[in-house]
């Protein structure tokens, strides 16, 4: 019997792109498998999943707002409506397995699957598990994690250490630096800095680049700047007339951006790190300080301890980020050292391992 698999979750690229990687790995091993995504209306998965060639159903659901309790008044109603919609999806699609990749839309989907006795699988990319995944983990069939010591969050007998899946467009990329530079219409003679503050942008990184934007031209550098939508207008105004600054709210062709980049500015979420390891990049990390248990700082420090990255604190980025980037751009030996060491940490088959485990479940 052909498998019919629902993949639920999203909200950020860190959830969406591993989900796409898992879906593609499943189809590679079992092309007859039917896959349906479920996400949250208004979130980026509703755009990115169809772009990747998959169908998606949207739920009208939001997460719990910790900063304003009054905004949670409608949450129970949205959750109940979501359960009704998921029931209808289940009746029509008849899933044989459900995968949760994080994000609040994954909770009602996996919860209903567990109630119905449908096998459920969780992918937890971070070193500190989210509350939704912890709750669902008790009844999950298997839980795929990127690091050890996750038994403090999940039942030990259900954990598989797989690493984090990297999207195939990056994993299998053979784009050369020259092709990347040409794609963005940049100067091949200049060192190129890529800023990927996250799929939704990063305030501290954006403000640091904004403040010191003139230093890029003064030091013969060019910048590919992914701003996220909230900062796009301001960044475009700042970059107006500067041919060495290329501004985008979101970069779809990341394989070209990575290929063009001689060094990278990035947050230190688990998925960003997985991609940067595979792409063998010298990176200046600026961890997001409000991530659960400050796990992005833990991630970055782990790399710094292996001489596989440079760390700038979020609250020091305004003063220190661009000077650190300029210093690294002038030190060829240091960049090569960082590239060699981060590449040693690359995992290239996480998606295949996860797909195999899901498909062998009967």
SEMARBA-153338 format. One record per residue (C-alpha): x, y, z; residue number from 1. Coordinates in steps of 0.05 Angstrom, whole numbers, plus 5000, padded with zeros to 4 digits. Example, Ala and Ser with C-alpha at 12.3 -4.5 7.8 and 13.67 -1.06 7.14 Angstrom:
SEMARBA-153338
<px->5246 py->4910 pz->5156 tilo->1>
<px->5273 py->4979 pz->5143 tilo->2>
//
This chain:
SEMARBA-153338
<px->5000 py->5000 pz->5000 tilo->1>
<px->5026 py->5068 pz->4981 tilo->2>
<px->5043 py->5113 pz->5039 tilo->3>
<px->5008 py->5179 pz->5049 tilo->4>
<px->5048 py->5225 pz->5094 tilo->5>
<px->5030 py->5292 pz->5125 tilo->6>
<px->5086 py->5339 pz->5144 tilo->7>
<px->5064 py->5392 pz->5193 tilo->8>
<px->5096 py->5455 pz->5219 tilo->9>
<px->5135 py->5515 pz->5196 tilo->10>
<px->5139 py->5589 pz->5214 tilo->11>
<px->5212 py->5599 pz->5197 tilo->12>
<px->5262 py->5573 pz->5146 tilo->13>
<px->5293 py->5532 pz->5201 tilo->14>
<px->5230 py->5489 pz->5203 tilo->15>
<px->5209 py->5493 pz->5130 tilo->16>
<px->5273 py->5475 pz->5092 tilo->17>
<px->5288 py->5412 pz->5133 tilo->18>
<px->5216 py->5391 pz->5121 tilo->19>
<px->5225 py->5399 pz->5046 tilo->20>
<px->5291 py->5360 pz->5049 tilo->21>
<px->5256 py->5303 pz->5086 tilo->22>
<px->5199 py->5303 pz->5035 tilo->23>
<px->5247 py->5299 pz->4976 tilo->24>
<px->5287 py->5243 pz->5009 tilo->25>
<px->5222 py->5204 pz->5020 tilo->26>
<px->5203 py->5212 pz->4947 tilo->27>
<px->5272 py->5191 pz->4924 tilo->28>
<px->5266 py->5126 pz->4963 tilo->29>
<px->5192 py->5114 pz->4950 tilo->30>
<px->5168 py->5156 pz->4890 tilo->31>
<px->5097 py->5131 pz->4897 tilo->32>
<px->5088 py->5164 pz->4966 tilo->33>
<px->5036 py->5219 pz->4971 tilo->34>
<px->5058 py->5279 pz->5013 tilo->35>
<px->5015 py->5336 pz->5040 tilo->36>
<px->5041 py->5394 pz->5081 tilo->37>
<px->5000 py->5429 pz->5135 tilo->38>
<px->5021 py->5498 pz->5159 tilo->39>
<px->4995 py->5563 pz->5188 tilo->40>
<px->4957 py->5613 pz->5145 tilo->41>
<px->4999 py->5677 pz->5137 tilo->42>
<px->5065 py->5643 pz->5152 tilo->43>
<px->5122 py->5634 pz->5102 tilo->44>
<px->5108 py->5560 pz->5091 tilo->45>
<px->5045 py->5578 pz->5052 tilo->46>
<px->5092 py->5609 pz->5000 tilo->47>
<px->5155 py->5567 pz->5004 tilo->48>
<px->5123 py->5497 pz->5004 tilo->49>
<px->5086 py->5507 pz->4938 tilo->50>
<px->5149 py->5537 pz->4908 tilo->51>
<px->5183 py->5471 pz->4925 tilo->52>
<px->5129 py->5433 pz->4887 tilo->53>
<px->5087 py->5407 pz->4944 tilo->54>
<px->5014 py->5417 pz->4964 tilo->55>
<px->4998 py->5451 pz->5030 tilo->56>
<px->4936 py->5462 pz->5072 tilo->57>
<px->4933 py->5522 pz->5118 tilo->58>
<px->4906 py->5526 pz->5189 tilo->59>
<px->4881 py->5590 pz->5221 tilo->60>
<px->4923 py->5583 pz->5283 tilo->61>
<px->4972 py->5624 pz->5324 tilo->62>
<px->5020 py->5608 pz->5380 tilo->63>
<px->5013 py->5628 pz->5453 tilo->64>
<px->5032 py->5701 pz->5463 tilo->65>
<px->5074 py->5707 pz->5526 tilo->66>
<px->5082 py->5783 pz->5523 tilo->67>
<px->5008 py->5800 pz->5519 tilo->68>
<px->4960 py->5752 pz->5552 tilo->69>
<px->4899 py->5789 pz->5525 tilo->70>
<px->4920 py->5769 pz->5454 tilo->71>
<px->4909 py->5696 pz->5473 tilo->72>
<px->4834 py->5704 pz->5482 tilo->73>
<px->4818 py->5676 pz->5414 tilo->74>
<px->4870 py->5620 pz->5418 tilo->75>
<px->4823 py->5564 pz->5444 tilo->76>
<px->4773 py->5579 pz->5388 tilo->77>
<px->4827 py->5577 pz->5335 tilo->78>
<px->4853 py->5512 pz->5363 tilo->79>
<px->4784 py->5479 pz->5362 tilo->80>
<px->4772 py->5503 pz->5291 tilo->81>
<px->4840 py->5475 pz->5271 tilo->82>
<px->4823 py->5407 pz->5300 tilo->83>
<px->4758 py->5406 pz->5259 tilo->84>
<px->4796 py->5425 pz->5195 tilo->85>
<px->4849 py->5372 pz->5209 tilo->86>
<px->4796 py->5320 pz->5219 tilo->87>
<px->4770 py->5336 pz->5149 tilo->88>
<px->4840 py->5333 pz->5120 tilo->89>
<px->4850 py->5265 pz->5152 tilo->90>
<px->4783 py->5239 pz->5125 tilo->91>
<px->4801 py->5259 pz->5054 tilo->92>
<px->4877 py->5246 pz->5054 tilo->93>
<px->4878 py->5185 pz->5100 tilo->94>
<px->4950 py->5193 pz->5125 tilo->95>
<px->4990 py->5132 pz->5142 tilo->96>
<px->5042 py->5173 pz->5179 tilo->97>
<px->5051 py->5245 pz->5204 tilo->98>
<px->5116 py->5283 pz->5213 tilo->99>
<px->5123 py->5345 pz->5257 tilo->100>
<px->5180 py->5393 pz->5243 tilo->101>
<px->5165 py->5446 pz->5296 tilo->102>
<px->5122 py->5508 pz->5296 tilo->103>
<px->5054 py->5514 pz->5329 tilo->104>
<px->5015 py->5486 pz->5270 tilo->105>
<px->5047 py->5418 pz->5282 tilo->106>
<px->5014 py->5408 pz->5350 tilo->107>
<px->4940 py->5396 pz->5330 tilo->108>
<px->4961 py->5354 pz->5270 tilo->109>
<px->5006 py->5306 pz->5309 tilo->110>
<px->4959 py->5305 pz->5369 tilo->111>
<px->4901 py->5282 pz->5327 tilo->112>
<px->4945 py->5230 pz->5292 tilo->113>
<px->4966 py->5203 pz->5360 tilo->114>
<px->4894 py->5199 pz->5383 tilo->115>
<px->4877 py->5159 pz->5320 tilo->116>
<px->4937 py->5113 pz->5329 tilo->117>
<px->4973 py->5138 pz->5266 tilo->118>
<px->5049 py->5134 pz->5271 tilo->119>
<px->5080 py->5202 pz->5286 tilo->120>
<px->5151 py->5226 pz->5277 tilo->121>
<px->5184 py->5288 pz->5304 tilo->122>
<px->5245 py->5325 pz->5278 tilo->123>
<px->5277 py->5369 pz->5331 tilo->124>
<px->5333 py->5410 pz->5300 tilo->125>
<px->5356 py->5448 pz->5362 tilo->126>
<px->5396 py->5429 pz->5423 tilo->127>
<px->5338 py->5452 pz->5467 tilo->128>
<px->5271 py->5421 pz->5448 tilo->129>
<px->5209 py->5463 pz->5439 tilo->130>
<px->5150 py->5454 pz->5487 tilo->131>
<px->5105 py->5428 pz->5431 tilo->132>
<px->5154 py->5374 pz->5412 tilo->133>
<px->5166 py->5355 pz->5485 tilo->134>
<px->5091 py->5345 pz->5495 tilo->135>
<px->5083 py->5305 pz->5431 tilo->136>
<px->5147 py->5265 pz->5442 tilo->137>
<px->5117 py->5220 pz->5495 tilo->138>
<px->5073 py->5184 pz->5444 tilo->139>
<px->5115 py->5193 pz->5382 tilo->140>
<px->5140 py->5133 pz->5343 tilo->141>
<px->5210 py->5162 pz->5333 tilo->142>
<px->5244 py->5228 pz->5348 tilo->143>
<px->5300 py->5252 pz->5303 tilo->144>
<px->5350 py->5299 pz->5336 tilo->145>
<px->5414 py->5334 pz->5316 tilo->146>
<px->5455 py->5325 pz->5380 tilo->147>
<px->5464 py->5279 pz->5439 tilo->148>
<px->5438 py->5289 pz->5510 tilo->149>
<px->5366 py->5300 pz->5484 tilo->150>
<px->5340 py->5248 pz->5533 tilo->151>
<px->5327 py->5304 pz->5582 tilo->152>
<px->5270 py->5323 pz->5535 tilo->153>
<px->5248 py->5258 pz->5502 tilo->154>
<px->5242 py->5184 pz->5519 tilo->155>
<px->5311 py->5155 pz->5506 tilo->156>
<px->5285 py->5093 pz->5469 tilo->157>
<px->5251 py->5137 pz->5416 tilo->158>
<px->5311 py->5182 pz->5400 tilo->159>
<px->5352 py->5176 pz->5337 tilo->160>
<px->5412 py->5222 pz->5328 tilo->161>
<px->5410 py->5238 pz->5254 tilo->162>
<px->5436 py->5309 pz->5247 tilo->163>
<px->5396 py->5363 pz->5211 tilo->164>
<px->5373 py->5354 pz->5139 tilo->165>
<px->5400 py->5404 pz->5089 tilo->166>
<px->5357 py->5422 pz->5029 tilo->167>
<px->5379 py->5386 pz->4966 tilo->168>
<px->5390 py->5450 pz->4926 tilo->169>
<px->5447 py->5466 pz->4974 tilo->170>
<px->5470 py->5396 pz->4990 tilo->171>
<px->5478 py->5378 pz->4917 tilo->172>
<px->5501 py->5446 pz->4893 tilo->173>
<px->5559 py->5450 pz->4845 tilo->174>
<px->5552 py->5525 pz->4832 tilo->175>
<px->5621 py->5557 pz->4827 tilo->176>
<px->5641 py->5623 pz->4858 tilo->177>
<px->5644 py->5653 pz->4789 tilo->178>
<px->5573 py->5631 pz->4774 tilo->179>
<px->5549 py->5658 pz->4840 tilo->180>
<px->5582 py->5725 pz->4829 tilo->181>
<px->5554 py->5729 pz->4759 tilo->182>
<px->5484 py->5711 pz->4783 tilo->183>
<px->5484 py->5771 pz->4830 tilo->184>
<px->5520 py->5815 pz->4779 tilo->185>
<px->5577 py->5829 pz->4827 tilo->186>
<px->5652 py->5842 pz->4818 tilo->187>
<px->5693 py->5777 pz->4818 tilo->188>
<px->5755 py->5816 pz->4842 tilo->189>
<px->5723 py->5838 pz->4907 tilo->190>
<px->5712 py->5798 pz->4970 tilo->191>
<px->5638 py->5783 pz->4978 tilo->192>
<px->5603 py->5783 pz->5046 tilo->193>
<px->5536 py->5747 pz->5052 tilo->194>
<px->5489 py->5767 pz->5109 tilo->195>
<px->5435 py->5717 pz->5125 tilo->196>
<px->5406 py->5742 pz->5190 tilo->197>
<px->5350 py->5691 pz->5185 tilo->198>
<px->5290 py->5681 pz->5140 tilo->199>
<px->5253 py->5736 pz->5178 tilo->200>
<px->5312 py->5782 pz->5187 tilo->201>
<px->5354 py->5800 pz->5248 tilo->202>
<px->5348 py->5870 pz->5279 tilo->203>
<px->5417 py->5875 pz->5311 tilo->204>
<px->5452 py->5851 pz->5249 tilo->205>
<px->5412 py->5897 pz->5203 tilo->206>
<px->5425 py->5957 pz->5247 tilo->207>
<px->5500 py->5942 pz->5250 tilo->208>
<px->5505 py->5938 pz->5174 tilo->209>
<px->5463 py->6000 pz->5167 tilo->210>
<px->5508 py->6039 pz->5214 tilo->211>
<px->5574 py->6019 pz->5181 tilo->212>
<px->5551 py->6009 pz->5109 tilo->213>
<px->5603 py->6059 pz->5083 tilo->214>
<px->5659 py->6016 pz->5110 tilo->215>
<px->5645 py->5962 pz->5058 tilo->216>
<px->5663 py->6006 pz->4999 tilo->217>
<px->5721 py->6037 pz->5037 tilo->218>
<px->5750 py->5967 pz->5047 tilo->219>
<px->5735 py->5943 pz->4976 tilo->220>
<px->5681 py->5895 pz->4999 tilo->221>
<px->5613 py->5878 pz->4968 tilo->222>
<px->5552 py->5855 pz->5008 tilo->223>
<px->5493 py->5809 pz->4993 tilo->224>
<px->5445 py->5831 pz->5048 tilo->225>
<px->5384 py->5789 pz->5065 tilo->226>
<px->5344 py->5836 pz->5109 tilo->227>
<px->5278 py->5802 pz->5123 tilo->228>
<px->5214 py->5840 pz->5104 tilo->229>
<px->5211 py->5887 pz->5164 tilo->230>
<px->5278 py->5920 pz->5149 tilo->231>
<px->5275 py->5918 pz->5072 tilo->232>
<px->5252 py->5990 pz->5059 tilo->233>
<px->5304 py->6020 pz->5106 tilo->234>
<px->5360 py->5977 pz->5078 tilo->235>
<px->5343 py->5994 pz->5006 tilo->236>
<px->5344 py->6068 pz->5023 tilo->237>
<px->5412 py->6060 pz->5056 tilo->238>
<px->5440 py->6021 pz->4998 tilo->239>
<px->5412 py->6068 pz->4944 tilo->240>
<px->5466 py->6086 pz->4895 tilo->241>
<px->5517 py->6036 pz->4923 tilo->242>
<px->5533 py->5985 pz->4869 tilo->243>
<px->5572 py->5942 pz->4919 tilo->244>
<px->5509 py->5931 pz->4963 tilo->245>
<px->5455 py->5883 pz->4940 tilo->246>
<px->5392 py->5882 pz->4983 tilo->247>
<px->5339 py->5827 pz->4986 tilo->248>
<px->5286 py->5812 pz->5039 tilo->249>
<px->5294 py->5738 pz->5024 tilo->250>
<px->5341 py->5699 pz->4979 tilo->251>
<px->5309 py->5640 pz->4943 tilo->252>
<px->5371 py->5617 pz->4906 tilo->253>
<px->5415 py->5606 pz->4967 tilo->254>
<px->5461 py->5559 pz->4930 tilo->255>
<px->5484 py->5619 pz->4888 tilo->256>
<px->5490 py->5664 pz->4949 tilo->257>
<px->5533 py->5613 pz->4986 tilo->258>
<px->5576 py->5602 pz->4924 tilo->259>
<px->5588 py->5677 pz->4916 tilo->260>
<px->5605 py->5688 pz->4989 tilo->261>
<px->5677 py->5691 pz->5014 tilo->262>
<px->5651 py->5700 pz->5085 tilo->263>
<px->5583 py->5699 pz->5119 tilo->264>
<px->5546 py->5736 pz->5174 tilo->265>
<px->5493 py->5691 pz->5205 tilo->266>
<px->5450 py->5675 pz->5266 tilo->267>
<px->5469 py->5608 pz->5297 tilo->268>
<px->5405 py->5568 pz->5292 tilo->269>
<px->5414 py->5494 pz->5280 tilo->270>
<px->5392 py->5495 pz->5208 tilo->271>
<px->5436 py->5554 pz->5189 tilo->272>
<px->5496 py->5519 pz->5219 tilo->273>
<px->5480 py->5454 pz->5183 tilo->274>
<px->5480 py->5490 pz->5116 tilo->275>
<px->5543 py->5530 pz->5131 tilo->276>
<px->5580 py->5467 pz->5150 tilo->277>
<px->5560 py->5433 pz->5084 tilo->278>
<px->5578 py->5495 pz->5044 tilo->279>
<px->5646 py->5503 pz->5079 tilo->280>
<px->5640 py->5577 pz->5097 tilo->281>
<px->5679 py->5624 pz->5142 tilo->282>
<px->5626 py->5653 pz->5188 tilo->283>
<px->5616 py->5709 pz->5238 tilo->284>
<px->5559 py->5686 pz->5282 tilo->285>
<px->5512 py->5733 pz->5319 tilo->286>
<px->5468 py->5688 pz->5361 tilo->287>
<px->5395 py->5707 pz->5372 tilo->288>
<px->5396 py->5720 pz->5448 tilo->289>
<px->5322 py->5705 pz->5461 tilo->290>
<px->5322 py->5634 pz->5434 tilo->291>
<px->5300 py->5581 pz->5484 tilo->292>
<px->5353 py->5570 pz->5537 tilo->293>
<px->5398 py->5616 pz->5495 tilo->294>
<px->5413 py->5555 pz->5453 tilo->295>
<px->5439 py->5596 pz->5394 tilo->296>
<px->5496 py->5621 pz->5437 tilo->297>
<px->5511 py->5550 pz->5458 tilo->298>
<px->5512 py->5529 pz->5385 tilo->299>
<px->5560 py->5585 pz->5366 tilo->300>
<px->5606 py->5574 pz->5425 tilo->301>
<px->5611 py->5500 pz->5406 tilo->302>
<px->5637 py->5522 pz->5337 tilo->303>
<px->5683 py->5575 pz->5365 tilo->304>
<px->5714 py->5522 pz->5411 tilo->305>
<px->5730 py->5481 pz->5350 tilo->306>
<px->5759 py->5542 pz->5314 tilo->307>
<px->5702 py->5536 pz->5265 tilo->308>
<px->5671 py->5605 pz->5272 tilo->309>
<px->5674 py->5674 pz->5303 tilo->310>
<px->5623 py->5698 pz->5355 tilo->311>
<px->5597 py->5769 pz->5364 tilo->312>
<px->5544 py->5779 pz->5417 tilo->313>
<px->5478 py->5808 pz->5395 tilo->314>
<px->5484 py->5868 pz->5442 tilo->315>
<px->5554 py->5882 pz->5417 tilo->316>
<px->5539 py->5876 pz->5343 tilo->317>
<px->5527 py->5950 pz->5331 tilo->318>
<px->5599 py->5966 pz->5352 tilo->319>
<px->5637 py->5902 pz->5335 tilo->320>
<px->5604 py->5865 pz->5277 tilo->321>
<px->5627 py->5903 pz->5216 tilo->322>
<px->5699 py->5913 pz->5243 tilo->323>
<px->5703 py->5838 pz->5255 tilo->324>
<px->5679 py->5824 pz->5184 tilo->325>
<px->5730 py->5873 pz->5155 tilo->326>
<px->5786 py->5842 pz->5196 tilo->327>
<px->5767 py->5772 pz->5173 tilo->328>
<px->5763 py->5796 pz->5100 tilo->329>
<px->5836 py->5817 pz->5105 tilo->330>
<px->5860 py->5751 pz->5136 tilo->331>
<px->5861 py->5697 pz->5082 tilo->332>
<px->5893 py->5646 pz->5128 tilo->333>
<px->5841 py->5654 pz->5182 tilo->334>
<px->5784 py->5647 pz->5133 tilo->335>
<px->5813 py->5583 pz->5105 tilo->336>
<px->5824 py->5556 pz->5175 tilo->337>
<px->5751 py->5569 pz->5193 tilo->338>
<px->5727 py->5538 pz->5128 tilo->339>
<px->5767 py->5475 pz->5138 tilo->340>
<px->5744 py->5466 pz->5210 tilo->341>
<px->5670 py->5479 pz->5199 tilo->342>
<px->5669 py->5430 pz->5140 tilo->343>
<px->5693 py->5375 pz->5187 tilo->344>
<px->5625 py->5381 pz->5223 tilo->345>
<px->5583 py->5373 pz->5160 tilo->346>
<px->5529 py->5318 pz->5159 tilo->347>
<px->5505 py->5304 pz->5088 tilo->348>
<px->5455 py->5246 pz->5095 tilo->349>
<px->5408 py->5265 pz->5152 tilo->350>
<px->5349 py->5269 pz->5105 tilo->351>
<px->5363 py->5198 pz->5078 tilo->352>
<px->5368 py->5169 pz->5149 tilo->353>
<px->5302 py->5202 pz->5170 tilo->354>
<px->5266 py->5181 pz->5106 tilo->355>
<px->5289 py->5108 pz->5114 tilo->356>
<px->5264 py->5105 pz->5186 tilo->357>
<px->5196 py->5134 pz->5167 tilo->358>
<px->5187 py->5089 pz->5107 tilo->359>
<px->5205 py->5025 pz->5143 tilo->360>
<px->5148 py->5036 pz->5192 tilo->361>
<px->5089 py->4993 pz->5173 tilo->362>
//
